[in-house]
Amino acid sequence: MRTEKEKMLVGDIYHAFDTELVIERDRAKAICFKLNQTCSTDRDTRQSLILQLFAHTEHVETDAWVESPFHCDYGYNITVGKGFYANHGCTILDGAPVTFGDNCLLAPSVVIATAGHPLDSVERAKGDEYAKAITVGNDVWLGANVTVCPGVTIGDNVVVGAGSVVTKDLPANTVCVGAPAKPIRVID
């Protein structure tokens, strides 16, 4: 029988208030709290905290920068490439893997949410949810207040306009806007 964490990581319905998951979310929230209370000029401390959150990310120690406030569920499901930047107020709900390529920029208040809930209200009330992986390619810029929904892949060299809601995959080399976000222009 699989643990709730194992169910979460493969995209099955899991119980979000499982003790192991609560402990792991509390760990990430404690690190986020410290990060959010650390002065932006204290780069060494901030980088150390970012590394604790994104522990398995190869380039995070020298390249990634995350402005405060920043929030995530677990941190260990977030992988960032070189040149990653998250501006103020970003939230990443990483019940499933969230993978960023190189040179990704998140404008203020971007929300990336792998988590979803059953439509049935009884199941929702029990704390059931699911998580679907999100993949963001290289050289992607997500504008202010963009929301990326579970299970989405954003191709390389995509610009998503401010306030857009990404509910489906977006093709490479496009400018996409709207709710739901759709390509409106090809980038040469």
MOBELDA-V876108 format. One record per residue. N is the residue number from 1. RES is the residue in one small letter. PHI is phi in whole degrees, -180 to 180 (NA if undefined). Layout:
n=[N:N]
res=[RES:RES]
phi=[PHI:PHI]
This chain:
n=[1:2:3:4:5:6:7:8:9:10:11:12:13:14:15:16:17:18:19:20:21:22:23:24:25:26:27:28:29:30:31:32:33:34:35:36:37:38:39:40:41:42:43:44:45:46:47:48:49:50:51:52:53:54:55:56:57:58:59:60:61:62:63:64:65:66:67:68:69:70:71:72:73:74:75:76:77:78:79:80:81:82:83:84:85:86:87:88:89:90:91:92:93:94:95:96:97:98:99:100:101:102:103:104:105:106:107:108:109:110:111:112:113:114:115:116:117:118:119:120:121:122:123:124:125:126:127:128:129:130:131:132:133:134:135:136:137:138:139:140:141:142:143:144:145:146:147:148:149:150:151:152:153:154:155:156:157:158:159:160:161:162:163:164:165:166:167:168:169:170:171:172:173:174:175:176:177:178:179:180:181:182:183:184:185:186:187:188]
res=[m:r:t:e:k:e:k:m:l:v:g:d:i:y:h:a:f:d:t:e:l:v:i:e:r:d:r:a:k:a:i:c:f:k:l:n:q:t:c:s:t:d:r:d:t:r:q:s:l:i:l:q:l:f:a:h:t:e:h:v:e:t:d:a:w:v:e:s:p:f:h:c:d:y:g:y:n:i:t:v:g:k:g:f:y:a:n:h:g:c:t:i:l:d:g:a:p:v:t:f:g:d:n:c:l:l:a:p:s:v:v:i:a:t:a:g:h:p:l:d:s:v:e:r:a:k:g:d:e:y:a:k:a:i:t:v:g:n:d:v:w:l:g:a:n:v:t:v:c:p:g:v:t:i:g:d:n:v:v:v:g:a:g:s:v:v:t:k:d:l:p:a:n:t:v:c:v:g:a:p:a:k:p:i:r:v:i:d]
phi=[NA:-82:-75:-63:-63:-61:-62:-58:-70:-102:90:-85:-63:-140:-93:-67:-97:-58:-55:-60:-69:-62:-62:-68:-67:-61:-60:-65:-66:-66:-68:-61:-59:-61:-59:-71:-97:-93:-57:-64:-84:-89:-61:-64:-65:-62:-63:-62:-69:-60:-63:-64:-71:-103:-56:-95:-85:-61:-99:-62:-63:-109:-112:-71:-139:-127:-81:-95:-80:-134:-138:-148:-84:-127:83:-69:-94:-103:-121:-121:-88:-65:71:-75:-141:-118:-78:-56:81:-81:-131:-125:-92:-108:-68:-118:-59:-122:-119:-111:-76:-77:59:-96:-120:-110:-74:-57:65:-73:-121:-120:-125:-81:-84:-142:-130:-60:-71:-68:-66:-67:-64:-60:-64:-75:95:-75:-155:-138:-141:-123:-60:-125:-124:-120:-72:-78:58:-104:-122:-102:-69:-55:64:-74:-117:-112:-90:-55:81:-92:-119:-110:-70:-66:56:-111:-114:-109:-67:-51:79:-75:-121:-92:-108:-138:-56:-117:-74:-60:59:-136:-102:-127:-144:109:-134:-79:-67:-139:-64:-120:-161:-92:-97:-76]
